[in-house]
Amino acid sequence: MEFQPAELDKVKEQIRSLGRRDWVWVSLVLLSLLVVAGIGLALYWLRPGGGGAADVPVVLLAGLLYAAGVAVVAFNIYALARGKENEKVRTELLLETLEGQVGRLQGMIDPMTRVYNRYCLEELLTKEMSRSERYAKVFALIVVDLDKFKEINDRFGHLMGDFVLAEVGNILRSCVRGSDIIIRYGGDEFVLVLSETDLLGSEVVVNRIHKKVKEWGATNRVARFELSVSTGIAIFAEGKKVTDLIAEADQAMYAMKHRNAAGARADAVQ
């Protein structure tokens, strides 16, 4: 989830253009009416046989009507100008609100991986739990932890570690739906919240993640370092708390991590 300054500037310009467009059209209509009225009076005065003394009252009346029209137009222009000032204030308030909302959203995003940061976890999870309880739906929470990430930083430096984290963020985004939530929970740990997803559906996502991480490792090998992740799943049930879900998924994730480590040691012995 990304928010580009250029996109915000585009929204601002669209809002401002609405006011400018309305003002131009109103001005053109009033000016057109004024010109038509003036031309009509001129034609009446210049008509054959016109301009005589007998026409003075008529011309005077027409002049008074024309002056009244000008006064009405002037008053409307004044009223519109004041309305434009009020509209300008409203627009600026709207833009400030928009900037504030975008700034808040940007503050919720981890700049390295472009997913939500850990400070959003409780808020987003609480909302998802409330929604699931209201509609009697389940959702899945998946914890994803990079294996031996410290070794990447120690062997290849923190820049390489940052690169790997960003790539894992891209992989996770490619494995879930747009409505699902990805949170960077710790240094090398991510939490996925999959709405309306049961155990079977979450296992499909987990298998997809492992497959794509393995494919990434085969094509973007980091100095012969085999990238892998450990995952754990927890399914929400009514009555569970946020801490219960995270603890359950964490426990499953660490169980997989221990199995992976044991398997690696066994392979090394053989």
PyRosetta script that sets phi, psi and omega in degrees:
from pyrosetta import init, pose_from_sequence

init()
pose = pose_from_sequence("MEFQPAELDKVKEQIRSLGRRDWVWVSLVLLSLLVVAGIGLALYWLRPGGGGAADVPVVLLAGLLYAAGVAVVAFNIYALARGKENEKVRTELLLETLEGQVGRLQGMIDPMTRVYNRYCLEELLTKEMSRSERYAKVFALIVVDLDKFKEINDRFGHLMGDFVLAEVGNILRSCVRGSDIIIRYGGDEFVLVLSETDLLGSEVVVNRIHKKVKEWGATNRVARFELSVSTGIAIFAEGKKVTDLIAEADQAMYAMKHRNAAGARADAVQ")
pose.set_psi(1, 118.1)
pose.set_omega(1, -174.1)
pose.set_phi(2, -127.9)
pose.set_psi(2, 149.4)
pose.set_omega(2, 179.1)
pose.set_phi(3, -129.2)
pose.set_psi(3, 110.9)
pose.set_omega(3, -176.5)
pose.set_phi(4, -97.5)
pose.set_psi(4, 138.4)
pose.set_omega(4, 177.4)
pose.set_phi(5, -56.4)
pose.set_psi(5, -34.1)
pose.set_omega(5, -179.8)
pose.set_phi(6, -62.8)
pose.set_psi(6, -35.5)
pose.set_omega(6, 179.2)
pose.set_phi(7, -68.3)
pose.set_psi(7, -40.1)
pose.set_omega(7, 177.6)
pose.set_phi(8, -64.5)
pose.set_psi(8, -42.3)
pose.set_omega(8, 178.1)
pose.set_phi(9, -62.2)
pose.set_psi(9, -36.6)
pose.set_omega(9, 179.3)
pose.set_phi(10, -65.0)
pose.set_psi(10, -41.8)
pose.set_omega(10, 177.8)
pose.set_phi(11, -62.8)
pose.set_psi(11, -43.9)
pose.set_omega(11, 178.2)
pose.set_phi(12, -57.6)
pose.set_psi(12, -46.8)
pose.set_omega(12, -177.1)
pose.set_phi(13, -65.1)
pose.set_psi(13, -36.6)
pose.set_omega(13, 177.8)
pose.set_phi(14, -64.0)
pose.set_psi(14, -40.6)
pose.set_omega(14, 179.4)
pose.set_phi(15, -65.6)
pose.set_psi(15, -44.9)
pose.set_omega(15, -179.6)
pose.set_phi(16, -65.0)
pose.set_psi(16, -36.5)
pose.set_omega(16, -176.7)
pose.set_phi(17, -66.2)
pose.set_psi(17, -27.8)
pose.set_omega(17, 177.5)
pose.set_phi(18, -60.0)
pose.set_psi(18, -48.1)
pose.set_omega(18, 179.3)
pose.set_phi(19, -63.9)
pose.set_psi(19, -42.2)
pose.set_omega(19, -179.4)
pose.set_phi(20, -63.5)
pose.set_psi(20, -41.4)
pose.set_omega(20, -177.6)
pose.set_phi(21, -65.3)
pose.set_psi(21, -44.5)
pose.set_omega(21, 178.8)
pose.set_phi(22, -60.4)
pose.set_psi(22, -43.4)
pose.set_omega(22, -178.7)
pose.set_phi(23, -63.4)
pose.set_psi(23, -41.0)
pose.set_omega(23, -179.7)
pose.set_phi(24, -64.4)
pose.set_psi(24, -45.6)
pose.set_omega(24, -178.7)
pose.set_phi(25, -65.1)
pose.set_psi(25, -42.9)
pose.set_omega(25, 178.6)
pose.set_phi(26, -61.3)
pose.set_psi(26, -44.3)
pose.set_omega(26, -179.9)
pose.set_phi(27, -61.9)
pose.set_psi(27, -41.8)
pose.set_omega(27, -179.8)
pose.set_phi(28, -65.1)
pose.set_psi(28, -41.0)
pose.set_omega(28, 179.9)
pose.set_phi(29, -63.5)
pose.set_psi(29, -47.8)
pose.set_omega(29, -179.6)
pose.set_phi(30, -62.9)
pose.set_psi(30, -42.5)
pose.set_omega(30, 180.0)
pose.set_phi(31, -64.5)
pose.set_psi(31, -39.4)
pose.set_omega(31, 179.3)
pose.set_phi(32, -63.3)
pose.set_psi(32, -44.2)
pose.set_omega(32, 178.3)
pose.set_phi(33, -61.5)
pose.set_psi(33, -40.8)
pose.set_omega(33, -179.6)
pose.set_phi(34, -64.9)
pose.set_psi(34, -43.3)
pose.set_omega(34, 179.9)
pose.set_phi(35, -65.7)
pose.set_psi(35, -42.9)
pose.set_omega(35, 179.7)
pose.set_phi(36, -62.3)
pose.set_psi(36, -42.0)
pose.set_omega(36, 179.1)
pose.set_phi(37, -62.9)
pose.set_psi(37, -43.0)
pose.set_omega(37, 179.3)
pose.set_phi(38, -64.1)
pose.set_psi(38, -42.3)
pose.set_omega(38, 178.9)
pose.set_phi(39, -65.0)
pose.set_psi(39, -40.0)
pose.set_omega(39, 178.8)
pose.set_phi(40, -61.2)
pose.set_psi(40, -43.5)
pose.set_omega(40, 178.4)
pose.set_phi(41, -65.2)
pose.set_psi(41, -40.9)
pose.set_omega(41, 179.8)
pose.set_phi(42, -63.4)
pose.set_psi(42, -43.5)
pose.set_omega(42, 179.1)
pose.set_phi(43, -64.1)
pose.set_psi(43, -38.6)
pose.set_omega(43, 178.6)
pose.set_phi(44, -63.1)
pose.set_psi(44, -42.4)
pose.set_omega(44, -178.3)
pose.set_phi(45, -68.9)
pose.set_psi(45, -35.9)
pose.set_omega(45, -175.5)
pose.set_phi(46, -91.6)
pose.set_psi(46, 3.9)
pose.set_omega(46, -178.1)
pose.set_phi(47, -64.5)
pose.set_psi(47, 155.2)
pose.set_omega(47, 178.5)
pose.set_phi(48, -57.1)
pose.set_psi(48, 129.9)
pose.set_omega(48, -179.8)
pose.set_phi(49, 81.8)
pose.set_psi(49, -0.4)
pose.set_omega(49, -178.8)
pose.set_phi(50, -86.7)
pose.set_psi(50, 173.1)
pose.set_omega(50, 175.4)
pose.set_phi(51, 86.8)
pose.set_psi(51, 2.2)
pose.set_omega(51, 179.3)
pose.set_phi(52, -75.4)
pose.set_psi(52, 175.5)
pose.set_omega(52, -179.0)
pose.set_phi(53, -64.6)
pose.set_psi(53, -32.2)
pose.set_omega(53, -178.7)
pose.set_phi(54, -65.2)
pose.set_psi(54, -21.9)
pose.set_omega(54, -177.2)
pose.set_phi(55, -89.7)
pose.set_psi(55, -2.0)
pose.set_omega(55, -176.7)
pose.set_phi(56, -58.6)
pose.set_psi(56, -48.2)
pose.set_omega(56, 179.1)
pose.set_phi(57, -59.3)
pose.set_psi(57, -39.8)
pose.set_omega(57, 179.7)
pose.set_phi(58, -64.2)
pose.set_psi(58, -45.3)
pose.set_omega(58, 179.4)
pose.set_phi(59, -63.6)
pose.set_psi(59, -40.5)
pose.set_omega(59, 179.1)
pose.set_phi(60, -61.4)
pose.set_psi(60, -43.9)
pose.set_omega(60, 178.7)
pose.set_phi(61, -62.8)
pose.set_psi(61, -43.6)
pose.set_omega(61, 179.2)
pose.set_phi(62, -62.8)
pose.set_psi(62, -39.5)
pose.set_omega(62, 178.3)
pose.set_phi(63, -63.9)
pose.set_psi(63, -40.8)
pose.set_omega(63, 178.1)
pose.set_phi(64, -64.0)
pose.set_psi(64, -42.8)
pose.set_omega(64, 178.0)
pose.set_phi(65, -62.6)
pose.set_psi(65, -40.6)
pose.set_omega(65, 179.2)
pose.set_phi(66, -63.7)
pose.set_psi(66, -43.4)
pose.set_omega(66, 178.4)
pose.set_phi(67, -63.0)
pose.set_psi(67, -40.3)
pose.set_omega(67, 177.5)
pose.set_phi(68, -62.5)
pose.set_psi(68, -40.6)
pose.set_omega(68, 178.3)
pose.set_phi(69, -62.4)
pose.set_psi(69, -42.1)
pose.set_omega(69, 177.9)
pose.set_phi(70, -61.7)
pose.set_psi(70, -41.5)
pose.set_omega(70, 179.8)
pose.set_phi(71, -63.6)
pose.set_psi(71, -41.7)
pose.set_omega(71, 178.5)
pose.set_phi(72, -62.8)
pose.set_psi(72, -44.7)
pose.set_omega(72, 179.3)
pose.set_phi(73, -61.6)
pose.set_psi(73, -42.9)
pose.set_omega(73, 179.8)
pose.set_phi(74, -62.4)
pose.set_psi(74, -41.0)
pose.set_omega(74, 178.3)
pose.set_phi(75, -64.0)
pose.set_psi(75, -42.2)
pose.set_omega(75, 179.3)
pose.set_phi(76, -63.9)
pose.set_psi(76, -38.8)
pose.set_omega(76, 177.7)
pose.set_phi(77, -63.1)
pose.set_psi(77, -42.5)
pose.set_omega(77, 177.4)
pose.set_phi(78, -60.8)
pose.set_psi(78, -46.2)
pose.set_omega(78, -179.8)
pose.set_phi(79, -63.1)
pose.set_psi(79, -40.3)
pose.set_omega(79, 179.0)
pose.set_phi(80, -65.2)
pose.set_psi(80, -39.0)
pose.set_omega(80, 178.8)
pose.set_phi(81, -61.7)
pose.set_psi(81, -43.2)
pose.set_omega(81, 177.6)
pose.set_phi(82, -65.3)
pose.set_psi(82, -38.9)
pose.set_omega(82, 177.5)
pose.set_phi(83, -63.6)
pose.set_psi(83, -36.0)
pose.set_omega(83, 177.8)
pose.set_phi(84, -64.7)
pose.set_psi(84, -37.2)
pose.set_omega(84, 177.5)
pose.set_phi(85, -63.1)
pose.set_psi(85, -43.3)
pose.set_omega(85, 178.0)
pose.set_phi(86, -64.4)
pose.set_psi(86, -39.7)
pose.set_omega(86, 178.9)
pose.set_phi(87, -64.4)
pose.set_psi(87, -37.9)
pose.set_omega(87, 178.8)
pose.set_phi(88, -61.9)
pose.set_psi(88, -42.4)
pose.set_omega(88, 178.6)
pose.set_phi(89, -62.5)
pose.set_psi(89, -45.2)
pose.set_omega(89, 179.4)
pose.set_phi(90, -62.1)
pose.set_psi(90, -40.7)
pose.set_omega(90, 179.8)
pose.set_phi(91, -63.8)
pose.set_psi(91, -43.5)
pose.set_omega(91, 179.6)
pose.set_phi(92, -63.6)
pose.set_psi(92, -39.4)
pose.set_omega(92, 177.0)
pose.set_phi(93, -63.7)
pose.set_psi(93, -39.8)
pose.set_omega(93, 177.8)
pose.set_phi(94, -63.2)
pose.set_psi(94, -43.1)
pose.set_omega(94, 179.3)
pose.set_phi(95, -64.7)
pose.set_psi(95, -40.0)
pose.set_omega(95, 177.7)
pose.set_phi(96, -63.1)
pose.set_psi(96, -41.0)
pose.set_omega(96, 178.2)
pose.set_phi(97, -63.9)
pose.set_psi(97, -42.7)
pose.set_omega(97, 178.8)
pose.set_phi(98, -61.5)
pose.set_psi(98, -45.7)
pose.set_omega(98, 178.9)
pose.set_phi(99, -61.8)
pose.set_psi(99, -39.7)
pose.set_omega(99, 179.0)
pose.set_phi(100, -63.6)
pose.set_psi(100, -41.3)
pose.set_omega(100, 179.4)
pose.set_phi(101, -66.8)
pose.set_psi(101, -43.4)
pose.set_omega(101, 178.8)
pose.set_phi(102, -64.6)
pose.set_psi(102, -40.5)
pose.set_omega(102, 177.1)
pose.set_phi(103, -61.3)
pose.set_psi(103, -39.9)
pose.set_omega(103, 177.9)
pose.set_phi(104, -63.8)
pose.set_psi(104, -43.6)
pose.set_omega(104, 179.5)
pose.set_phi(105, -65.0)
pose.set_psi(105, -39.6)
pose.set_omega(105, 177.9)
pose.set_phi(106, -63.3)
pose.set_psi(106, -33.8)
pose.set_omega(106, 177.3)
pose.set_phi(107, -70.0)
pose.set_psi(107, -16.4)
pose.set_omega(107, 178.4)
pose.set_phi(108, -89.2)
pose.set_psi(108, -6.9)
pose.set_omega(108, -174.5)
pose.set_phi(109, -101.5)
pose.set_psi(109, 133.7)
pose.set_omega(109, 174.0)
pose.set_phi(110, -74.0)
pose.set_psi(110, 119.9)
pose.set_omega(110, -172.7)
pose.set_phi(111, -66.1)
pose.set_psi(111, -24.2)
pose.set_omega(111, -176.9)
pose.set_phi(112, -79.4)
pose.set_psi(112, -47.0)
pose.set_omega(112, -173.9)
pose.set_phi(113, -100.5)
pose.set_psi(113, -10.6)
pose.set_omega(113, -179.4)
pose.set_phi(114, 60.4)
pose.set_psi(114, 33.6)
pose.set_omega(114, 170.5)
pose.set_phi(115, -120.7)
pose.set_psi(115, 174.5)
pose.set_omega(115, 179.0)
pose.set_phi(116, -61.5)
pose.set_psi(116, 149.4)
pose.set_omega(116, 176.3)
pose.set_phi(117, -92.8)
pose.set_psi(117, 173.4)
pose.set_omega(117, -170.9)
pose.set_phi(118, -67.2)
pose.set_psi(118, -20.5)
pose.set_omega(118, -178.8)
pose.set_phi(119, -69.8)
pose.set_psi(119, -13.8)
pose.set_omega(119, 179.2)
pose.set_phi(120, -92.4)
pose.set_psi(120, -9.3)
pose.set_omega(120, -170.0)
pose.set_phi(121, -57.2)
pose.set_psi(121, -54.2)
pose.set_omega(121, -174.5)
pose.set_phi(122, -64.2)
pose.set_psi(122, -42.4)
pose.set_omega(122, -179.5)
pose.set_phi(123, -62.3)
pose.set_psi(123, -48.1)
pose.set_omega(123, -177.7)
pose.set_phi(124, -68.3)
pose.set_psi(124, -39.6)
pose.set_omega(124, 179.2)
pose.set_phi(125, -66.6)
pose.set_psi(125, -40.6)
pose.set_omega(125, 179.4)
pose.set_phi(126, -62.0)
pose.set_psi(126, -41.3)
pose.set_omega(126, 178.3)
pose.set_phi(127, -64.0)
pose.set_psi(127, -42.7)
pose.set_omega(127, -179.5)
pose.set_phi(128, -66.7)
pose.set_psi(128, -37.5)
pose.set_omega(128, 177.6)
pose.set_phi(129, -65.2)
pose.set_psi(129, -42.5)
pose.set_omega(129, 178.7)
pose.set_phi(130, -63.4)
pose.set_psi(130, -43.0)
pose.set_omega(130, 179.5)
pose.set_phi(131, -64.1)
pose.set_psi(131, -42.6)
pose.set_omega(131, -179.4)
pose.set_phi(132, -65.5)
pose.set_psi(132, -39.4)
pose.set_omega(132, 178.2)
pose.set_phi(133, -67.3)
pose.set_psi(133, -38.3)
pose.set_omega(133, -177.8)
pose.set_phi(134, -65.1)
pose.set_psi(134, -40.7)
pose.set_omega(134, -176.0)
pose.set_phi(135, -103.9)
pose.set_psi(135, 10.2)
pose.set_omega(135, 178.7)
pose.set_phi(136, 55.8)
pose.set_psi(136, 47.6)
pose.set_omega(136, 178.9)
pose.set_phi(137, -115.0)
pose.set_psi(137, 158.2)
pose.set_omega(137, 174.1)
pose.set_phi(138, -103.5)
pose.set_psi(138, 163.5)
pose.set_omega(138, 169.5)
pose.set_phi(139, -147.3)
pose.set_psi(139, 160.5)
pose.set_omega(139, -176.9)
pose.set_phi(140, -111.2)
pose.set_psi(140, 143.2)
pose.set_omega(140, 172.3)
pose.set_phi(141, -116.8)
pose.set_psi(141, 125.5)
pose.set_omega(141, -178.5)
pose.set_phi(142, -119.8)
pose.set_psi(142, 129.7)
pose.set_omega(142, 173.6)
pose.set_phi(143, -101.2)
pose.set_psi(143, 129.5)
pose.set_omega(143, 179.4)
pose.set_phi(144, -120.7)
pose.set_psi(144, 123.8)
pose.set_omega(144, -178.2)
pose.set_phi(145, -127.4)
pose.set_psi(145, 130.8)
pose.set_omega(145, 179.1)
pose.set_phi(146, -72.8)
pose.set_psi(146, 134.3)
pose.set_omega(146, 178.6)
pose.set_phi(147, -81.4)
pose.set_psi(147, 135.4)
pose.set_omega(147, 174.7)
pose.set_phi(148, 56.0)
pose.set_psi(148, 36.3)
pose.set_omega(148, -178.4)
pose.set_phi(149, -65.7)
pose.set_psi(149, -34.8)
pose.set_omega(149, 178.4)
pose.set_phi(150, -58.8)
pose.set_psi(150, -33.9)
pose.set_omega(150, 179.3)
pose.set_phi(151, -65.8)
pose.set_psi(151, -34.2)
pose.set_omega(151, 177.1)
pose.set_phi(152, -63.4)
pose.set_psi(152, -46.4)
pose.set_omega(152, 179.0)
pose.set_phi(153, -64.1)
pose.set_psi(153, -41.3)
pose.set_omega(153, -177.6)
pose.set_phi(154, -68.7)
pose.set_psi(154, -40.7)
pose.set_omega(154, -175.2)
pose.set_phi(155, -83.9)
pose.set_psi(155, -38.0)
pose.set_omega(155, -170.3)
pose.set_phi(156, -118.1)
pose.set_psi(156, -4.7)
pose.set_omega(156, 177.5)
pose.set_phi(157, 96.0)
pose.set_psi(157, 162.2)
pose.set_omega(157, -175.7)
pose.set_phi(158, -71.9)
pose.set_psi(158, -26.3)
pose.set_omega(158, 176.6)
pose.set_phi(159, -63.7)
pose.set_psi(159, -41.7)
pose.set_omega(159, 176.8)
pose.set_phi(160, -66.9)
pose.set_psi(160, -38.1)
pose.set_omega(160, 176.9)
pose.set_phi(161, -61.3)
pose.set_psi(161, -41.7)
pose.set_omega(161, 177.5)
pose.set_phi(162, -63.4)
pose.set_psi(162, -40.0)
pose.set_omega(162, 178.5)
pose.set_phi(163, -61.9)
pose.set_psi(163, -44.3)
pose.set_omega(163, 179.9)
pose.set_phi(164, -63.5)
pose.set_psi(164, -42.3)
pose.set_omega(164, 178.8)
pose.set_phi(165, -61.2)
pose.set_psi(165, -43.1)
pose.set_omega(165, 178.8)
pose.set_phi(166, -63.4)
pose.set_psi(166, -38.8)
pose.set_omega(166, 178.8)
pose.set_phi(167, -67.5)
pose.set_psi(167, -38.3)
pose.set_omega(167, 177.0)
pose.set_phi(168, -64.1)
pose.set_psi(168, -39.2)
pose.set_omega(168, 175.8)
pose.set_phi(169, -58.7)
pose.set_psi(169, -41.9)
pose.set_omega(169, 177.5)
pose.set_phi(170, -64.4)
pose.set_psi(170, -40.8)
pose.set_omega(170, 179.6)
pose.set_phi(171, -62.5)
pose.set_psi(171, -45.2)
pose.set_omega(171, -178.6)
pose.set_phi(172, -63.0)
pose.set_psi(172, -40.9)
pose.set_omega(172, 178.7)
pose.set_phi(173, -61.6)
pose.set_psi(173, -34.2)
pose.set_omega(173, -178.7)
pose.set_phi(174, -76.4)
pose.set_psi(174, -11.1)
pose.set_omega(174, -175.4)
pose.set_phi(175, -101.4)
pose.set_psi(175, -7.9)
pose.set_omega(175, -176.4)
pose.set_phi(176, -124.4)
pose.set_psi(176, 172.3)
pose.set_omega(176, 178.0)
pose.set_phi(177, -81.5)
pose.set_psi(177, 164.4)
pose.set_omega(177, 179.1)
pose.set_phi(178, -65.0)
pose.set_psi(178, -25.9)
pose.set_omega(178, -179.8)
pose.set_phi(179, -81.9)
pose.set_psi(179, -12.6)
pose.set_omega(179, -180.0)
pose.set_phi(180, -78.6)
pose.set_psi(180, 162.2)
pose.set_omega(180, -173.8)
pose.set_phi(181, -115.1)
pose.set_psi(181, 134.0)
pose.set_omega(181, 175.4)
pose.set_phi(182, -121.1)
pose.set_psi(182, 130.0)
pose.set_omega(182, -177.9)
pose.set_phi(183, -129.5)
pose.set_psi(183, 132.0)
pose.set_omega(183, 170.7)
pose.set_phi(184, -83.3)
pose.set_psi(184, 107.8)
pose.set_omega(184, -171.2)
pose.set_phi(185, -85.9)
pose.set_psi(185, -34.9)
pose.set_omega(185, 179.7)
pose.set_phi(186, -145.8)
pose.set_psi(186, -163.9)
pose.set_omega(186, -177.9)
pose.set_phi(187, -57.1)
pose.set_psi(187, -49.2)
pose.set_omega(187, -178.4)
pose.set_phi(188, -128.4)
pose.set_psi(188, 25.7)
pose.set_omega(188, -176.1)
pose.set_phi(189, -123.5)
pose.set_psi(189, 135.9)
pose.set_omega(189, -179.9)
pose.set_phi(190, -123.2)
pose.set_psi(190, 151.6)
pose.set_omega(190, 175.0)
pose.set_phi(191, -122.5)
pose.set_psi(191, 130.3)
pose.set_omega(191, 177.3)
pose.set_phi(192, -112.7)
pose.set_psi(192, 134.5)
pose.set_omega(192, 176.5)
pose.set_phi(193, -116.9)
pose.set_psi(193, 113.2)
pose.set_omega(193, -176.0)
pose.set_phi(194, -106.9)
pose.set_psi(194, 107.7)
pose.set_omega(194, -177.0)
pose.set_phi(195, -69.3)
pose.set_psi(195, 144.0)
pose.set_omega(195, 177.1)
pose.set_phi(196, 49.5)
pose.set_psi(196, 46.9)
pose.set_omega(196, -178.7)
pose.set_phi(197, -128.3)
pose.set_psi(197, 127.3)
pose.set_omega(197, 179.1)
pose.set_phi(198, -93.4)
pose.set_psi(198, -170.6)
pose.set_omega(198, -176.4)
pose.set_phi(199, -63.0)
pose.set_psi(199, -42.8)
pose.set_omega(199, -179.2)
pose.set_phi(200, -62.6)
pose.set_psi(200, -44.8)
pose.set_omega(200, 179.6)
pose.set_phi(201, -64.9)
pose.set_psi(201, -38.6)
pose.set_omega(201, 180.0)
pose.set_phi(202, -69.2)
pose.set_psi(202, -32.3)
pose.set_omega(202, 177.0)
pose.set_phi(203, -67.4)
pose.set_psi(203, -33.7)
pose.set_omega(203, 175.3)
pose.set_phi(204, -62.3)
pose.set_psi(204, -43.9)
pose.set_omega(204, 179.3)
pose.set_phi(205, -64.9)
pose.set_psi(205, -42.9)
pose.set_omega(205, -179.8)
pose.set_phi(206, -61.5)
pose.set_psi(206, -44.1)
pose.set_omega(206, 178.6)
pose.set_phi(207, -62.7)
pose.set_psi(207, -37.2)
pose.set_omega(207, 177.9)
pose.set_phi(208, -64.1)
pose.set_psi(208, -40.8)
pose.set_omega(208, 179.8)
pose.set_phi(209, -63.4)
pose.set_psi(209, -48.5)
pose.set_omega(209, -179.8)
pose.set_phi(210, -60.5)
pose.set_psi(210, -40.0)
pose.set_omega(210, -179.5)
pose.set_phi(211, -65.2)
pose.set_psi(211, -44.3)
pose.set_omega(211, -177.2)
pose.set_phi(212, -71.8)
pose.set_psi(212, -33.9)
pose.set_omega(212, 175.7)
pose.set_phi(213, -64.4)
pose.set_psi(213, -41.7)
pose.set_omega(213, 178.8)
pose.set_phi(214, -64.6)
pose.set_psi(214, -41.9)
pose.set_omega(214, 178.1)
pose.set_phi(215, -63.5)
pose.set_psi(215, -40.8)
pose.set_omega(215, 178.4)
pose.set_phi(216, -61.6)
pose.set_psi(216, -43.3)
pose.set_omega(216, 179.8)
pose.set_phi(217, -62.3)
pose.set_psi(217, -31.3)
pose.set_omega(217, -179.2)
pose.set_phi(218, -74.8)
pose.set_psi(218, -29.7)
pose.set_omega(218, -176.9)
pose.set_phi(219, -103.4)
pose.set_psi(219, -16.9)
pose.set_omega(219, -179.0)
pose.set_phi(220, -129.3)
pose.set_psi(220, 49.7)
pose.set_omega(220, -174.7)
pose.set_phi(221, -61.2)
pose.set_psi(221, 129.4)
pose.set_omega(221, 180.0)
pose.set_phi(222, -95.0)
pose.set_psi(222, 90.3)
pose.set_omega(222, 176.1)
pose.set_phi(223, 46.6)
pose.set_psi(223, 51.8)
pose.set_omega(223, 177.0)
pose.set_phi(224, 66.2)
pose.set_psi(224, 20.2)
pose.set_omega(224, 176.6)
pose.set_phi(225, -95.2)
pose.set_psi(225, 123.0)
pose.set_omega(225, -178.6)
pose.set_phi(226, -88.3)
pose.set_psi(226, 111.4)
pose.set_omega(226, -178.7)
pose.set_phi(227, -77.8)
pose.set_psi(227, 133.9)
pose.set_omega(227, 175.7)
pose.set_phi(228, -148.5)
pose.set_psi(228, 163.7)
pose.set_omega(228, 178.8)
pose.set_phi(229, -132.2)
pose.set_psi(229, 156.8)
pose.set_omega(229, 171.6)
pose.set_phi(230, -113.5)
pose.set_psi(230, 141.7)
pose.set_omega(230, -175.3)
pose.set_phi(231, -130.3)
pose.set_psi(231, 152.9)
pose.set_omega(231, 175.5)
pose.set_phi(232, -141.7)
pose.set_psi(232, 143.3)
pose.set_omega(232, -174.8)
pose.set_phi(233, -118.9)
pose.set_psi(233, 140.7)
pose.set_omega(233, 170.8)
pose.set_phi(234, -134.8)
pose.set_psi(234, 136.9)
pose.set_omega(234, 180.0)
pose.set_phi(235, -107.3)
pose.set_psi(235, 130.4)
pose.set_omega(235, -178.5)
pose.set_phi(236, -71.5)
pose.set_psi(236, 135.4)
pose.set_omega(236, 171.6)
pose.set_phi(237, -132.0)
pose.set_psi(237, 149.1)
pose.set_omega(237, -176.8)
pose.set_phi(238, -55.8)
pose.set_psi(238, 132.3)
pose.set_omega(238, -179.7)
pose.set_phi(239, 103.6)
pose.set_psi(239, -18.0)
pose.set_omega(239, 178.5)
pose.set_phi(240, -74.0)
pose.set_psi(240, 148.6)
pose.set_omega(240, 176.6)
pose.set_phi(241, -101.6)
pose.set_psi(241, 167.9)
pose.set_omega(241, 178.7)
pose.set_phi(242, -57.7)
pose.set_psi(242, -45.8)
pose.set_omega(242, -178.7)
pose.set_phi(243, -64.3)
pose.set_psi(243, -33.7)
pose.set_omega(243, 178.0)
pose.set_phi(244, -64.2)
pose.set_psi(244, -44.9)
pose.set_omega(244, -179.2)
pose.set_phi(245, -62.0)
pose.set_psi(245, -47.8)
pose.set_omega(245, -178.1)
pose.set_phi(246, -64.3)
pose.set_psi(246, -42.4)
pose.set_omega(246, -180.0)
pose.set_phi(247, -62.8)
pose.set_psi(247, -42.0)
pose.set_omega(247, 179.8)
pose.set_phi(248, -64.0)
pose.set_psi(248, -46.0)
pose.set_omega(248, 179.4)
pose.set_phi(249, -67.5)
pose.set_psi(249, -39.1)
pose.set_omega(249, 177.3)
pose.set_phi(250, -60.1)
pose.set_psi(250, -43.6)
pose.set_omega(250, -179.1)
pose.set_phi(251, -61.8)
pose.set_psi(251, -43.2)
pose.set_omega(251, 177.9)
pose.set_phi(252, -66.0)
pose.set_psi(252, -37.6)
pose.set_omega(252, 179.1)
pose.set_phi(253, -65.2)
pose.set_psi(253, -45.0)
pose.set_omega(253, -179.8)
pose.set_phi(254, -67.1)
pose.set_psi(254, -31.8)
pose.set_omega(254, 176.0)
pose.set_phi(255, -62.7)
pose.set_psi(255, -42.4)
pose.set_omega(255, 176.8)
pose.set_phi(256, -66.0)
pose.set_psi(256, -40.2)
pose.set_omega(256, -179.6)
pose.set_phi(257, -62.1)
pose.set_psi(257, -40.4)
pose.set_omega(257, 178.2)
pose.set_phi(258, -66.7)
pose.set_psi(258, -38.6)
pose.set_omega(258, 177.6)
pose.set_phi(259, -64.7)
pose.set_psi(259, -41.4)
pose.set_omega(259, 178.1)
pose.set_phi(260, -63.1)
pose.set_psi(260, -43.0)
pose.set_omega(260, 179.6)
pose.set_phi(261, -64.4)
pose.set_psi(261, -42.0)
pose.set_omega(261, 179.4)
pose.set_phi(262, -64.8)
pose.set_psi(262, -39.5)
pose.set_omega(262, 178.0)
pose.set_phi(263, -65.0)
pose.set_psi(263, -37.8)
pose.set_omega(263, 179.1)
pose.set_phi(264, -66.2)
pose.set_psi(264, -40.0)
pose.set_omega(264, 178.5)
pose.set_phi(265, -65.4)
pose.set_psi(265, -40.0)
pose.set_omega(265, 179.4)
pose.set_phi(266, -63.8)
pose.set_psi(266, -40.1)
pose.set_omega(266, 177.9)
pose.set_phi(267, -65.1)
pose.set_psi(267, -37.3)
pose.set_omega(267, -179.9)
pose.set_phi(268, -65.4)
pose.set_psi(268, -37.5)
pose.set_omega(268, -179.5)
pose.set_phi(269, -67.1)
pose.set_psi(269, -40.9)
pose.set_omega(269, 179.1)
pose.set_phi(270, -68.9)
pose.dump_pdb("model.pdb")
